[in-house]
Amino acid sequence: MKIKAKYLAAVALTAAIGTAQAETNWDMPTPYGDSNFHTVNINQFADDIREATDGELNITVHSGGSLIKHPEIKNSVRRGLVPIGELIMSRLANEDPLFEVDSVPYLASNYEEAWKLWQASREVLAERLEEQRLKLLFAVPWPPQGIYTKFPVETGEELQGVKMRAYNKSSERLAELFGAVPTQVEVPDIPTAFGTGRVDAMITSPSTGANTRAWDYLSHFNHAQLWLPKNMVIVNTRAFEGLPESVQDAIETAAAEAEKRGWEASKAETAAKIKIMEENGIVVSEPSEALVKRLKEVGATMEQEWLERAGEDGKALVEAYRAL
C-alpha cells in the first residue's frame, strides 16, 4: 500500500508539474485606470483568452501606469520586458509620422470616417510594427477630442498664452498654432496639473474629462470633435510565436472581438460622459462659426505639415482613405 501511495503521489506531482509548465502568465501594462472604457475592454479581452485557453494563457492587466509608465510601454514590449501592452498610437509619431495619422485635425472627426481611416492604415502600421518585432492585435478609438478650459472659447484667441495640457505631437502643435503653451501631462496626473497651475486648459475626450472629474478644476468643454485618436494593443512577436498555435488563435479571436466591442463602447462613451459632465456643472458647447473657421485653418496647416513629414507613404495612405 505504501508503494502504491508513493506511486500515486509521484503521478500526481508529475501531472501538476506538467500543468504548471503548460500555463503561461503574462503581465500587461496599460496607461489608464480601471474605470476607463479602454481598460474595461482589455480586462474582458484577458478574460476571454483565459476562458478560451482553459487557463493556458493568463494575462494580468496592470492599469493606470502602475507597472510601466505610458511613455515606456512600447519599448518595454519590444525589448521583451513584458510580452504585451497598450498605448496611444500617436505616441509613436516622433519615430514614424504614420502613427500620427489619426490625430490630424478634421482628417477623420467622426466614427464612420475614423473607421475608414483605420481600414486604410491598419496594414501599413502593422508592417511598421513588425519591423520592430511587434505584432498589432487591435485598436480602439477615444471619443472625439474637444477643448477644456476655465472660460468660454469663442474664436480661439482666448487660448493665447494659456498653458495647455498635451499628450501627443498633434495636441502640442495645435496648442502652438493657437499661441498656447503645450505641456505634456499623463491622464492620471491631470487633476494635480490643474490644481498646481501647471496647466489651465487641455485637449482630450469626454471620457477623460469625466473620468478625471473635470468639474473640480475647470468649467467649460467645447465639443470641437478634432480627431479620434486610437489606443492599440501590441504583443512581442517572439512571445506570441512561442505560444501553441491554438493559443495564438485564441488571442487573435479575442482581439477581433475586443476591437469590435471597443469601437461600440467608444461610441456609447461619448454621449454618456458628456451627460455626466453637464450634470456636474460643466458648460458644454459646440464650436462657433468663428472657432470652426480657425480650427479648420489650423487643421489644414497641420495636415500639410504631416504630409511633408510622412512623405509618399503618408500621401498614399490619405489617398487610400479618401477612396473608401
Helices and strands as residue ranges (DSSP letters): H 2-22, E 24-29, H 37-52, E 57-62, H 70-78, E 84-88, G 89-92, G 97-103, H 111-130, E 134-141, E 146-149, G 157-159, E 163-166, H 169-177, E 181-184, G 187-189, H 190-195, E 201-204, H 206-211, G 214-216, E 220-222, E 230-236, H 237-241, H 245-279, E 283-285, H 289-323
